[in-house]
Amino acid sequence: MVEVSDVRDELMELRWHGRGGQGVVTASHFLAEAALLDGRFFQSLPEFGAERSGAPLVAYTRISSRPVLDRSPVLEPHIVAVLDPTLLGRVPVAQGLKAHGTLLVNSSRGPHELAGLLGEHKATVVTVDATRIVLETLGRNIPNIAMLGALVRICPVVSKWALTKVIQQRLGERLSYKAVQANLAAFERGNHAVSSPAVSAA
């Protein structure tokens, strides 16, 4: 797993996999805005522009204590977050994952069941059933906010306080108070529902 001591001192690169309509790009943007509140530099890039409902989508986030100048795709991420489990086995989600990196997957399956996705990578798999969480809290399968909660639990790339503020502000601009509170509940549940990690010995 990514070492916590590395988070504040080094450039952290994340890659997001999901489908259009699941909030992949929004998750990347929210994480980047939280970095700004934490006084850090950031970058958030979608690979294929605007989201198309149901289409596979990739987004990238970079967070650093120094200005981020590289605008190329993230090829060797420290963390990969997979919002849609149907992509597993169809998309090489672990490709380029750094040694000792983390693969965070939205899945009802345990991390040991998914460890084979790492192949020869020496890395960590963590799962959270974000789909179940958001269906119970939001009534819709938009797992991005629950996944953000899980992300800052396993690796505090930004502070939980900053990410909560961004979620409140951005969602509050277009959703009702009740809907914002439901999303915050999904965030908290995702933060507390992450699995114990499975570490590849490859």
N, C-alpha and C positions, 0 to 999 in steps of 0.2 A: 504494500500500500504506500501511496505517496507520503513521505515523512512530513509531519506537521512543521518541523523546523525549516523545511524548504519553502513553505507556502508564502511567507512574507518576504523572503530574501531573493527568490529567484523568479524568472519568468515562468508562469504556469500556463500551459496550453491545454485546452479542452476541445473535444469534438463531440457533437450531438448528432444522434441518428434518430429519425422518427418518420412520421408521415405528415403530409399537409393537413392542417386542422387540429393537430395535437399540441400546438404551441411550441414547436422546436425553436423557431427563430425568436419568439417572445422570451423563452427561457434564457437564451443566450444574451439577449438585450438586457433583461432584468439583472442577470448576474453582472454584466458590465457596468450598469448604472450603480449597482451596490458597491462595486469597486471604487467608483468615483466618490461615493459618500465616505468610503474608508480612506480616501486620500491617495488612491493608487491610480496608475495608468491602466488603460484597458483598450480592447478592440473586440468588436462583435461583427461577424461576417456570415451571411447566408451563402451557401454554395450555388444555389439555383434561383436566387432572386425571391420573388413572392411565393408564398406557399400555395400549392394546388391541393385541394382536398383529396386525401388518400394516396398521393404520390410520395415515394420515398424522398426524404429531404435530409440534407446535412447542413449543419451550422458550426461555426468555430468561435471560441472565445479565448482571448489572451489577456492575462492580468499580470502586471509587473510593478515593481517599485521604480522602474525607469520608463521613459517614453517608449512606446511600442511602434516601431517603424515598419516591420515586416507585415505586408498585407497578403501574403501568399496563403494557400490552404494549409491547415495544420496537418502535417504528415506523420509527426511523432508525438502524439499527445501524451500528457501525463495522466489524463482522465478521459475516459470515453463514457458517455451517458446514452443509453438506448431506451427511448421512450416507447417503442413498439416492439413487443416480443416476437411478432410475426416476421420481423426482419432477420431474426437469428437463423443462421444456416443459409440465408439467401443473400445477405450482404456481409462482406468481411469486416465486421464491426471492430475487431481487435487488431486490424492491420496497422502496423507502425506503433502500437502501444509501447511506451517506454518500459524498460525493465523496472520492476517494482512499481509500475503504474497501477491504476485501478479501473476496472470495468464495472460500471454501475448499470444494472439492468432492471427495467420494470417487468417483473415476473412473479408469478405465484410459486414458481419452482425455487428450490433451495440453491445456493451458490455452488455447492458441490456437484449438482446435476449439470451446471452450465460451465464448469471449469474446462471442459474439453474445447470450448470456444477459443481458449487462449492458445491452443496449439503448443508451439515451443516457447511461447512468451512466459517469462517469469514475472507474474503479476498477480493481482488480487481480484476476485470476483465478489461483488456485493449485490444483493437483490433487495427489492422492495416491491410489494404488490400495490403499485401506485394506481393501477386501474381500479382495483377494488376500493381503494381509499376515495378516489374521486367520484366513483359511481355512488358511493354511500353519502358523500358530503355535497357533491355538486349535482348528481343525477346525470352527468355527462362524462364521456370518456375523453377528457382533456387532462392528461396526467402531468403536464409540465410543472405546475406549482408543487405538487407532492414530490416530484423528482428533485426540485430545488431544495426542498426541506431535507431530503435524504442526502443530497450532495454536501450541504454545509455541515451535516452530522459526521460524515466519513472523512471529509477533508475541508477545513474551514478556509477556502480560497478567498472568501469575503466573510465579514461578520454576520451572524444571524440577525443582529439588530438592523444593519444596513439593508439586508435583503427584505426583511419584514417591512421596512419603511417604503422601499421601492414598490413592493406588491400593493401596499395600502394606497400609495399615491397613484400609481399607474392604473390599477384596476378601478380605483375610486373615480377616475376621470370618465369612465364609460359604463360602470356597473352600479347597481343599487347597493345600498349599505348591506343588505342581507346577503347578496352575492359575494361581496368583498369578504364578509365574515366567514362565509362558507369556504372561500379560497384560503383564507388564513388558517382555518381548521384543517384543511387538506395539507397545508404546509407543515403545520405542527405534527399531524399524524405521520406524514412522510419522514419527518425528522426523528420520530421515535420508533418507526417500524422497520428500520434497516436490519438486514440479517447479520449474523456473525459472518465474517468474511471467509472465503475459501481461497487459499494461496496455492498457486501453481508451483510445483517443484521443478519445472522444466529448466 
